[in-house]
Amino acid sequence: MKNTVIFDLDGLLIDSEIISFRLYEELTGKYGRSMTLEEYATDYSGKTGITNMKLLLEKYQLPITFDAGMAFVDEREKEYLKEGVALKPGAREVLAYLKENHYKILLATSSTEDRAEGILQQNGIRGYFDHLVYGVNVKRGKPFPDIFLKACEDANEPRKNCLVLEDSEAGIQAAHSAGIDVICIPDMREPGEEFKKMVTAQLISLKDVIIWLQTLQLNGVM
């Protein structure tokens, strides 16, 4: 019986990928390089900031250190986040539906606690979540399964009762490796065929998750 839903944050619950693109666009532009949205979607979307910074420095031959690049991105992101980051379509509706129907709701994100809490509070949705798991709470990040296994442990629910909502290939692989059903709601790019085979379903928006869960109930699967 599915009674617990685990959300990713960036690219799934909030529309933060476009902010990340602007940050990398600014950084490369400072040194006379240019990045297109298509390049970002293909090479950087859904990956960790550390992985992306290493790739940026190598691909664009930026004359700065890794630490300097990360510091620039961190500071500029704080400025963007002060202006607000939008929720993805259907986010508020699916959270309200889950709460009204007594699901346990968790967040599993590689983001820092301060950043995630600030975004949730800013959008008025912090109260929906029963537990929050951050990258620092586990030894290995996505695509390893650790963060989702920790979420199941915090929820005190077996994996068969849980459902993960993800947008990235790394997140899909992490949930699949954890043995938890995962629904993909793509952000800037579709997952590759290898990852599509790992998902229970691929939906257009978070609002479609409501219909998916209701269908399970009607079919007596819940």
C-alpha positions as CSV (number, residue, x, y, z in Angstrom):
1,M,0.0,0.0,0.0
2,K,1.5,3.3,-1.0
3,N,1.2,5.7,1.9
4,T,4.4,7.7,1.7
5,V,5.6,10.0,-1.0
6,I,9.2,11.2,-1.2
7,F,9.9,14.4,-3.1
8,D,13.1,15.6,-4.8
9,L,13.5,19.4,-4.6
10,D,15.4,21.0,-7.5
11,G,13.8,20.6,-10.9
12,L,10.9,18.5,-9.4
13,L,9.3,20.6,-6.7
14,I,10.8,24.0,-7.5
15,D,11.7,25.6,-10.9
16,S,15.4,26.0,-10.0
17,E,17.1,24.6,-13.1
18,I,16.6,27.9,-15.0
19,I,18.4,29.7,-12.1
20,S,21.3,27.3,-12.3
21,F,21.5,27.9,-16.0
22,R,21.7,31.7,-15.5
23,L,24.4,31.2,-12.8
24,Y,26.6,29.2,-15.2
25,E,25.8,31.5,-18.0
26,E,27.0,34.5,-15.9
27,L,30.1,32.6,-14.8
28,T,31.2,31.6,-18.3
29,G,30.3,35.0,-19.6
30,K,32.7,36.7,-17.2
31,Y,35.5,35.1,-19.0
32,G,34.3,35.6,-22.6
33,R,32.7,32.2,-23.0
34,S,29.1,31.4,-23.6
35,M,26.7,28.6,-22.6
36,T,23.4,27.9,-24.3
37,L,20.3,26.6,-22.6
38,E,20.5,23.6,-24.8
39,E,24.0,22.9,-23.6
40,Y,22.9,23.3,-20.0
41,A,20.0,20.9,-20.4
42,T,22.2,18.3,-22.1
43,D,25.3,18.4,-19.9
44,Y,24.4,19.9,-16.6
45,S,20.7,19.5,-15.8
46,G,20.0,17.2,-12.8
47,K,23.6,16.9,-11.7
48,T,25.2,18.1,-8.5
49,G,26.9,21.5,-8.2
50,I,30.3,19.9,-7.6
51,T,30.0,17.7,-10.7
52,N,28.9,20.6,-12.8
53,M,31.6,23.0,-11.6
54,K,34.3,20.5,-12.5
55,L,32.8,20.1,-15.9
56,L,32.5,23.9,-16.4
57,L,36.1,24.5,-15.5
58,E,37.3,21.7,-17.9
59,K,35.0,22.4,-20.8
60,Y,35.2,26.2,-20.9
61,Q,38.8,26.4,-19.7
62,L,37.9,29.0,-17.1
63,P,41.0,30.7,-15.5
64,I,39.7,30.2,-11.9
65,T,40.0,27.6,-9.1
66,F,37.2,25.2,-8.3
67,D,36.6,27.0,-4.9
68,A,36.4,30.4,-6.6
69,G,33.8,29.1,-9.1
70,M,31.7,27.5,-6.3
71,A,31.9,30.7,-4.2
72,F,30.7,32.8,-7.2
73,V,27.7,30.4,-7.8
74,D,26.8,30.2,-4.1
75,E,26.8,33.9,-3.7
76,R,24.8,34.7,-6.9
77,E,22.3,32.0,-6.1
78,K,21.5,33.5,-2.7
79,E,20.7,36.7,-4.6
80,Y,18.4,34.9,-7.0
81,L,16.7,33.0,-4.2
82,K,16.0,36.2,-2.3
83,E,13.8,37.2,-5.3
84,G,12.0,33.9,-4.9
85,V,11.9,30.6,-6.8
86,A,8.7,29.4,-8.3
87,L,7.1,26.1,-7.5
88,K,6.6,23.7,-10.4
89,P,3.1,23.4,-11.8
90,G,0.9,21.2,-9.6
91,A,3.2,21.3,-6.6
92,R,0.8,22.9,-4.2
93,E,-2.1,20.8,-5.4
94,V,-0.4,17.5,-5.0
95,L,0.9,18.4,-1.6
96,A,-2.6,19.4,-0.4
97,Y,-4.0,16.2,-1.8
98,L,-1.4,14.0,-0.1
99,K,-2.0,15.8,3.2
100,E,-5.8,15.6,3.0
101,N,-5.5,11.9,2.3
102,H,-3.1,11.2,5.2
103,Y,0.0,10.3,3.2
104,K,3.4,10.7,4.8
105,I,5.3,13.4,2.9
106,L,9.1,13.6,2.8
107,L,11.7,15.6,1.1
108,A,15.0,14.0,0.0
109,T,17.4,16.5,-1.4
110,S,21.2,17.0,-1.8
111,S,20.6,20.7,-1.0
112,T,21.7,22.2,2.3
113,E,19.3,22.5,5.1
114,D,19.3,26.3,5.2
115,R,18.7,26.6,1.5
116,A,15.9,23.9,1.4
117,E,14.2,25.2,4.5
118,G,14.3,28.8,3.2
119,I,12.8,27.8,-0.1
120,L,10.0,25.8,1.5
121,Q,9.2,28.5,4.0
122,Q,9.3,31.2,1.3
123,N,6.7,29.3,-0.7
124,G,4.6,28.5,2.4
125,I,4.8,24.7,2.0
126,R,7.1,23.7,4.8
127,G,4.2,22.5,6.9
128,Y,3.3,19.8,4.5
129,F,6.4,17.8,5.1
130,D,6.8,15.2,7.9
131,H,10.5,14.7,7.5
132,L,13.3,16.2,5.4
133,V,16.6,14.4,4.5
134,Y,19.6,16.3,3.2
135,G,22.8,15.3,1.5
136,V,24.8,15.7,4.7
137,N,22.6,13.1,6.4
138,V,24.0,10.3,4.2
139,K,27.5,9.1,3.1
140,R,26.8,8.9,-0.6
141,G,24.6,11.1,-2.8
142,K,22.5,10.3,-5.8
143,P,22.8,8.1,-7.9
144,F,23.5,6.0,-4.8
145,P,20.3,4.9,-2.9
146,D,21.4,6.2,0.5
147,I,19.2,9.3,0.7
148,F,16.0,7.4,-0.2
149,L,16.7,4.5,2.1
150,K,17.2,7.1,4.9
151,A,13.9,8.7,4.0
152,C,12.1,5.3,4.3
153,E,13.8,4.8,7.7
154,D,12.7,8.3,8.9
155,A,9.2,7.6,7.8
156,N,9.3,4.2,9.5
157,E,7.8,2.6,6.4
158,P,9.0,-0.3,4.2
159,R,10.1,0.5,0.7
160,K,7.1,-1.1,-0.8
161,N,4.9,1.5,0.8
162,C,6.9,4.4,-0.6
163,L,6.9,6.3,-3.9
164,V,9.6,8.6,-5.1
165,L,9.0,11.6,-7.3
166,E,12.1,12.6,-9.4
167,D,13.1,14.6,-12.5
168,S,16.7,13.6,-13.0
169,E,18.5,10.4,-14.1
170,A,20.6,10.4,-11.0
171,G,17.5,10.5,-8.8
172,I,15.8,7.8,-10.8
173,Q,18.8,5.5,-10.5
174,A,19.0,6.2,-6.8
175,A,15.4,5.3,-6.2
176,H,15.6,2.2,-8.4
177,S,18.7,1.0,-6.6
178,A,16.9,1.5,-3.3
179,G,14.1,-0.7,-4.5
180,I,11.5,2.0,-4.4
181,D,8.9,2.8,-7.1
182,V,9.8,6.1,-8.8
183,I,7.7,8.4,-11.0
184,C,9.7,10.7,-13.3
185,I,8.4,14.2,-14.1
186,P,11.1,15.5,-16.5
187,D,12.2,19.1,-16.2
188,M,14.6,20.3,-19.0
189,R,15.2,17.0,-20.6
190,E,13.8,13.5,-20.9
191,P,15.6,10.7,-19.2
192,G,17.6,8.3,-21.4
193,E,16.0,5.0,-22.5
194,E,18.1,3.1,-19.8
195,F,16.5,5.2,-17.1
196,K,13.0,5.2,-18.5
197,K,13.1,1.4,-17.9
198,M,13.6,2.1,-14.2
199,V,10.5,4.2,-13.6
200,T,7.0,3.1,-12.6
201,A,5.6,5.9,-14.7
202,Q,6.6,9.1,-16.5
203,L,4.1,12.0,-16.1
204,I,3.9,15.5,-17.4
205,S,3.4,17.4,-14.2
206,L,3.0,17.0,-10.4
207,K,-0.7,17.4,-10.7
208,D,-0.8,14.1,-12.7
209,V,0.5,12.3,-9.7
210,I,-3.0,12.8,-8.1
211,I,-4.7,11.0,-11.0
212,W,-2.1,8.3,-10.8
213,L,-2.7,7.6,-7.1
214,Q,-6.4,7.8,-7.5
215,T,-6.2,5.2,-10.3
216,L,-4.3,2.9,-8.0
217,Q,-7.0,3.2,-5.4
218,L,-9.8,2.5,-8.0
219,N,-7.9,-0.6,-9.1
220,G,-7.5,-1.7,-5.5
221,V,-3.7,-1.6,-5.7
222,M,-3.3,0.7,-2.8
